[in-house]
């Protein structure tokens, strides 16, 4: 359910400029993870900071695989 929750939240972010701006603000990784999980929960999309780290890591690996 967590990846599905993240994907739903990702769609919210793509459609909401205020969410995009909030997540673009410079911050430490831990602060970004906390903010993203909090905002996700506020939009009914639940995932943990650890799950988000895994999703980011997997996306980075996929991107690198396409270019290397």
Helices and strands as residue ranges (DSSP letters): H 2-15, H 17-24, H 29-42, H 49-67
